[in-house]
Amino acid sequence: IKMLLDLYIENFALIEKMRVSFTNGLNILTGETGAGKSILIDAVNMAIGLRADKNFIRTGCEKSTIQLIFQCNQPALNDVLRDHGIEFENDQILILTRELYINGRSVSRINDKIVTVSLVREISKYLIDIHGQHEHQSLLYSENHIDILDSFAYKEIDALKAEIEEKYQLFKNQERKLASLYGNEIERERKIDLLRFQVNEIDACKLINNEEETLLTERNLLANSEKIHEVVSQSYEYLFDGTDHNKSLIDILGHIASDFSHVKDYDPTLADISQGLYEILYKLEDLTRDIRQYRDRIEFDPHVLNEIENRLDIINSLKRKYGKTIDDILSYRHRIHSELEEILNSEEIIQYLQKDIHQLRDELLSLSEKLSEKRKAISYELETKVMKELSSLNMKSVTFKVNFSVQFDKEHRHIFTANGIDHIEFLISTNPGEPLKPLSKIVSGGEMSRIMLAFKTILAAVDNIPTLIFDEIDTGISGRTATIVGEKLALISSTHQILCITHLPQIALMADNHFYIVKNSIEGHTKTNVEKLKNNERIDELARLLGGVSLTQLTIEHAKEMLEQGKTFKENLKEKMKK
């Protein structure tokens, strides 16, 4: 099941609050002129990403809400949603919500997750096609034409298209590899020069792991060597040399230890103190010797300090360019050296890739030309069928053409896409003597809708867009042409869900569900509502469409007869579809 289940509108234009539930098949919407039929189309357009317009917000309200609820199971749509972290609700339900605020802000949601309007537009292409408003007509975009043509005979060309796409992806992959190794000659040489310079600059410094920490320690020591020398020398003097007026600490401690040695035999406690004093004395003598040796090594050399400062400057310069630490710099050096070696030794790889790309280009061209020939054969058939359909829709002087073109690069080689070499655009002339023009140049909404109807009639069996909305489809037609349009809508609705706004009874009689749009004025406030018509109400509405406001028995009987004719046509259509 793939269709629009519900449309909910709140505080939008003349609509205060409305929920409409649709079903499969042909959903017809009718109503008196000015009742607001186009408001529903405007609301759907807003929900699927049309530019937000705060003027649609109902007078006196702060915001407007439109919500579309779909049931769908298209793999391509599932992939897009999964890529954006959106999960389906139960039973493959997809809910699009758009809120418009009086300050001009708007919020879009998919299954209650806030998303960008561009994403809404992207996924809506899989869900709904609106004909009658130029913003959402897939036929207006020439980039869609090649897919439309291919879908007309997809069974004949799908295998060839798949082979071309596979070759194309391989071709682009090899081109990317070649560009990463080669680029153009100037870029390659520039890259080699840059990498060589960087490797040489790092190598010239002969960096050593943990060197910076050692240098910083030495710099700190040298910068404070005078102060250190003063402290160490004075300490050595106090400990070992003494002064003119005082003995050294070692002499004093030696005398004390000697004195205790003379009395240690009288008391064990004195013996312990004597031993402790001699241990301290020996330790202090060792420390004094260390202090003397350290003092003798201290020398302040401004030249050495300058060398350390220069070395640190060099390291800091490299750190600014290649990494925060020496480890980072050395890692970077290893990486660019490998890259340099790969480029320098890549001639063989380059030659292989160039040969492979050349071969793939030839294979792609051969396959693409074969596909192009098949497409041209298909296009002749499509042109004939489209013009036949349009003729039956009262567009008898139409000329329809599928235009083929190819593009070349600067070296005059074919430019490929995953679809081959063809660039396809549908051209049309709606009046005798007029030149062929792109479909996007057509101004009339009625003409555009009938052209779409012709395509949908031809492509109904293969078109994957589940819901089609037709507005203005009955512009400028009546009588037998209107009957044909109704029959064609019934045909398409056997494989698609259709919502169609019409004022013609010949179209309305084909409805599987008939909705009546009514505008009421209550206490000075105008509101638009939608009512689903029962069978007797359908008869009255058809009679109104036939004869105007005043219903006569004759128009009612005519309406009953038309409903029976529509019922018979649809039953016969179902039998044909079964076969």
N, C-alpha and C positions, 0 to 999 in steps of 0.2 A: 504494500500500500504506500503510495506516494501522493500526498495531497495536502492542501490547506484545510485544516479542521475548523479553526475558529478565528474570527476577527473581532477584537475587542477595541472599542474606541471610547475615550472619555475626555470631555471638554475640548472637543476638536471642531472648530467652525460652529455649525448649527447643532452638532450632536452633543448632548449632555452626557449620556451614557448609553452604550449600545454593545450588545454581543450578538454576532451572527455565526451560526454553525453551518458549515457547508458539507457536502458529501461528494462522492465521486460523480462523474458524469457532467451534465450541462446544468449549471446554476445560472438562471436568468434573473436579472434585476430590472424591474420597470418602475415607473412612477410618473407623476405629472411633471410638466416642465417647471423648473425652479424648485423641485422638491429636494434637490441636493444629491442627485445620483453621482455626480462627479466628485463629491466630497469623499466618498468611500475610496475611489481611486487615488485621490490626493493623500488620504490617510495611509493606504498601503504603500504608496511611493515613499512617504516619509519614513515608514517603518523599515524599508529596505535600503535606506541610505540617501534619499534625496536631500538636497541642501535644506537645513532646518530654517523654518520661517515662523517667527513668533506671532505673525499676524493670523495664523491658523488657530491660535489659542482662543477658546471661547471667551467672549467678553465678560470681564469681571473675575476671571480665574487666574491663578498663579501658574498653573502648568497644564499641559495636555499629555495624555498617555495613549499610545497605540501599541497593540500587541497582536502578533501573528503566531498561531500555533500550527506547526506542520508535523506530519508523520512521514518519515522518509527513510530510505535504506540504500542510499547511493554510495558505493565505495569511494568514489573520488571526493565526495563531500566529507565522508568520514575521515579521510586522510587529512584534509584541510583543517578540520576541527581538532583532530588529534595533535596536529603540529602546533596548535595554539592552546593546548591544554584544556580543551572543552569536551566534556563528556555528555553523551546523550542521556536524556531522562528515560524512564521506563517506556518500553514499547516504541523505541526509536522516535521519541517526541523531541522536537526542536522548537524552542520558544524565542522569537525575536521581539524585543521590547524597545520602544523609543519614547523618551520623555522630552518634551519641549518646555522650556521655562520662559517666563515673561521677560527675564533679563537677557534673553538671546542664547543662553546656554542650552545644550542638549546632551542627553546621555543615552547611549545604546548598550543593550545587553543581549547576550546569547546564553540561554539557559541560566539566567540570573548572574552571569559573569560580565562585568563591564568590559567592553571591547571598543575598538576604533570603528568609525563609520566606514573606513575603507575595507575592513574585514567583513562588515555586514554586506557591503556591495559585492565583495568577492563571493561569499557563500550564496547570496541571493540569486546569482547567475545559475546555480544548480537547482533552484527551487521554483522560481516564478518568472514569467515573461509577460510584460504588460504592453499591449498594443493599443495605440491611440494617443499615447504620450511619448514624445520622442526620446525622453531620457532613458527609457528602459526597453528599447527595441533592439534585439540582438542583431537583426538584419542591417541596422544602420552602421555597424562597426565592421569595416572591411576585413579586419583581422579574423573575424568569425566566418567569413565566406568560404574559406578553404575547408573548414571542418563541416560546414553545411553541405558543400558539394560532395565531400568524401562520404558523409553519412548517407547520401542518396544511394550509394552502391558500395557500402562498406564491406560486404561479403566478398566482393571481387578484388578489393585492393588492400584489405587489412593485413594480410600476410606480407605483401610487398612493403607497406608502410612500416610494419614492425621491423623488417629487415633494414630499411633505410634508417630508422631511428637508432637501431643498434649500431650500424656503421657510423652514423653521425656522432653518437656519443663517444665511440672509440676514436674517431677522427679529431674531435675537440679535445679529448684527453691527451692524445699524442701532441697536438699543437700546444697545449698548456705545458707539457713536459719540455718540448723544444724551446718554448719561450723562457722557461725557468733556467735552462742551461745556456741558451744562446741569445735570446732577444735579438737585437740587431747588432751589427758589427761594432758600432761606436759604443753602445751600452755595454757590450761584453768587455771591450778593452778598458772602458772606464771602471767597470767592476773589478777587473783583474788588478788595475793600478791601485785602486783604493784598498783592496784586500792585502796586496803586497806591502803597501805603505804601512798599514796598521800592524801587520805581522812584524815587519822590520823595526817599527818604532817600539813595540813591546819587547822584541828580542834584544834590541840594543841596550835596554835598561837592565837586562840580566836579573830579573826579579827573583827573590827567594822567599819562600813561605815564611811567615812570622818575622820577616825582615823589618817591617815597619815598627813593630812593637820593640824590637831590639834598639833601633835607631832612636826612638822616642825616649827610651831609658837612658841611652848614652847622652842624648842632648840634654836631658834634665840634669844628669850628673855633671857634665862639663859646665853647664850654665851656673851651677852652684858650687863649683870646685873650690873657690877661695873660702867660702863660708865653711865648707866641709873640712878643709885643711886647717883652718883656725881651730875648729872644735876638736879635731883629732889630735893636733899638736899639743894643745893645752891639756887635754886629757892625759896624754902620754907623760907630759911633764909632771902633773899631779901624781900620777901613779908610780912613775919610775925615777924621775930625776929629782923631784922636789924643787924647792926654791931656796934663795939665800937664807931665808928666815925659817923655813919649815922643811922637815924631812919629807920624803915621798911616802905615799900610802903603803907601798910594799915594805919599806924600811920599818915604818911604825908597826905594821901588822906582823913583820918578822920578829921584832923585839917582843911583842905581846905573846906570840906563839912560843918563843924561846923561854919567856918567863913561866908560862903555864907548863912547859915541859919539865921544869925543875920541881914543880909541886904536884904533878899529876899522880905520883905514886901514893899520895896520902889519902886520896878519895877517888873512887871510881867515877864520880860525876866530873871531877876535874880532868880525869883522863879523857872523858868523852869530849869535854870542851876543848882540850888541847888538840885532840884529833881533828875536831871540826875546824879549828883555827888553821891548822896546817893544810887541810883540804881547800879552804877558802884561799889561802896564800898561793897554793899551787895553781888553782884556777885563775886567780887574778894575774899571776905571772904569765900564764898562757894567753889570757886576754890582752895583757900589755904587749906581749910579743906580736899578736895579731894587729893591734893598733899601730905599732911601729912599722910593720910591713905595709899596712894600708897607707900610712902617712908617706912612706917612701915612694909609693907608686903614684901618688896624686901629683898630676901636673896639669896646669891650665894652658891649653894650646888653642888660641883663637882660630887658627887655620883649620884644625880638626873640627871645631864646632861649625865653622862655615861650610866645610865639606858635608857634614851631616845635614845641615839646613838645606843645602842644594839638593842632596839626595832625596830628602823628604818632599821638596818642591816638585821634583820629577815624578815621584810616586803619586802625589796629589793630582798632578796634571793628568796622569794616566787614569786615575780613579774617576776624574770628571768625564773622561771619554768612554771608558770601557768597563767600569764596575766599581762597586762601593768598597771592595776589599782587594788585596793582592790575589786571593784565591779566585775572586770573580774575574779579575783581569786575565789570569792565566787560563781560566776556563773559556773565556771569550776568545783568547788567542788560539786555543786548541780548535774551537768551533770554526773560526774563519780560515784557519789553515786547512782544515778538511774541505771547506767550501772552495777555497782557492785551488786545491789539488783536484777537486772534482771538475771545476771549470777547465783547468789546464789539460786535464786528461779526458775531456768529454768529446773530443773531436770524433772519436769512433762512435760514441753514442749518438752524437748529432747526425752523423752520416746515416746511421741506422734509422733514426727517427724521420729524417728528411725523406729517405727512400720509402718508409712505411706510410708517411703522410701522402706522398705522391701517389702511391698505389691505392690508398683509401679514397683519395680524391677521384681517381679514375673510376673506381668501383661505385662510389656515390653518384657520380655523374651518369654512369650507365644505368643504374637503378632508378635515379630521379627522372631521367629522360623516358624510361619505360613507364614509370608512374604517370608522368605528364601526358603521355599518349593515351593512357587509360582514362585519365581525367578529362581530356578533351573529348573523347568518345562519350563519356558520361555526361559532359556539359551539353552536348548537342541534344541528348535526350531530355535533360533537365530543362533547357531553354524551351523545347517544344511543349513539354507538359505544363510549365509555368504559364506560357502564353495561352494555352488551351484553358487552363483553370481561370485565368484572369478574364478571358473572353466570356466565359460562362458567368462571371461575376460583374458583367456589364462594363468591362474595360476592354473593348473590342479592338482598339487601335494600338495596343501596347506592343512594343518591341523589347524583348528581354535578352540580354547578352551576358555570358560569362567571359570576362576579360582575363587573359593570361599575360603575365609578364615575368621576366627574370632580371636579376640584378647581378652586377659584376663588381669586383674589387679593382684597386688601382692597377693591378697587373692583368686586368681583363680576364680574370678567372671567375667562374660561377661562385656566387655566395650561397652557401647551403644553410638550410634550417632542418629541424627534425622532420619537417614535412617535405623535404626535397628541395627543388629549385624554384617551384612555382609560387608566384604571388598572384592571388586571385581576387578579383573585385567584381561584384554584380553591377551591371549597368542597365538602365531602363529609359525608354522614351514612352511617355503616356499619351502623346498626341501625334498625329501624322505630321511629318516634316520636322519634328523637334529632334535635336541631336541626342545621342545616348548620354546619360548622366549617371553619376553614382546615386545609389538609393537615398543617401543622406541628403540629397538636394531636393527630394520630394517634400512639398510643403503640406499637402492635404493629408489630414489625419485619416480621413475615410479611405483614400487611395492606399495609404500605407497599411492600414488594417486589412484591406482586401488582399494586398500583396502578401502580407503575413499569412492570411487565411489560405491563400493559394499554396504557399510553401508548407504550411502545417498540414494541409490536405495530402500533399505529395509525400511529406516526410514523417507523417504521423507515426508510422510503424517503427521508426528508428530514433525519433527525437527523445532525449532523456530529460528534458525539462518537464516536470510533472504537472505544474499548474500554469494555465494560460489565462490572461485577463484581456478581454476585447472591449474597447470603448470606441465609440464613433464608428463602429464597423458598418452600420447601416446608413451612414451619411450618403445622400445622393442616390439611393437605390429604392426600388419599390417593386411591386408586382412579382413577376416570375423570378427576377434576379434576387429579390428578398427571400423567396422560397428556396432557391438554390443555396443561398448563404446559410439559411437555417439547416438545410440538409447537410451541408458541409460541416457545420458546427457539431451536429449530431454525430457525424462520422468521426470527427477528431475526438469527441468526448468519449468514444468507446475505448480510447487508449490514454486519454489525458483528462484531468479535471479542468473544466472551463468555467470561468465567471464572465458573463457577458451582459453589459448594459445595453438595452435596446428600447426602441419605441415602436418596433414593427411586430405585429401579431404573427407574421409568417416565421419569425425567428423565435418569439416567445413560446409558441405552441410546442416547440421541441424540448422544452425544459424537463429535466429530471427533478429539479427543485425550482420553484418560482418564488421570488421575494419581491415584495412591494415596498417601495420607498415613499414615505409620506411625511409631509411637513405640517406641523400643527402649531397654532398660536394660542397660548394659554396665558392669560393675565399679562399680556404685553410681551411675553417671551416666546420666541420662535424655536421650535425643536424639530429635528429630523429623526425619524425612527424607521426601522426595517421590520416588516412583518412577513412571515412565511405563509404563503397562501395554500389553503386547502383546495380540493377539487372544484367545489362550487364557486369559491372565491376566484379561482383561476379563470373560470368561465366568464365571470363578471369583468375581470381585468382584461381578458382578450376582447370582450365586447366593447369595453371602453377604448382600447387601442384601435378597434375597427371603426367605431362610430362616434367617438368623442364622449362628452360628459353624459349626454342623455342616452340611456340604455333602452333599446326597443326589443320586442320579442324576436324580431327578425335578426338583429345583431347577436342576440343571445343564442339563437338557434345556429347561426353561422359560427359562432365561437365554439359551440359544442361540436359541430361538424369538423372544425379545424383541429380541435383536440383529438378527435378520433383519428383524423388523418395523420396527425403527428404520432399517435400511439402505434398505428399500423406501420408507419415508416420505420420507427425504431425497432419494432418487433422483427420486421423483415431484415433490418440491418444486423440485429443480433444473430439471426439465422445465418446470414452471409458470413459473419465473423467466425461462427462455429466451424463453418466449412473451410 
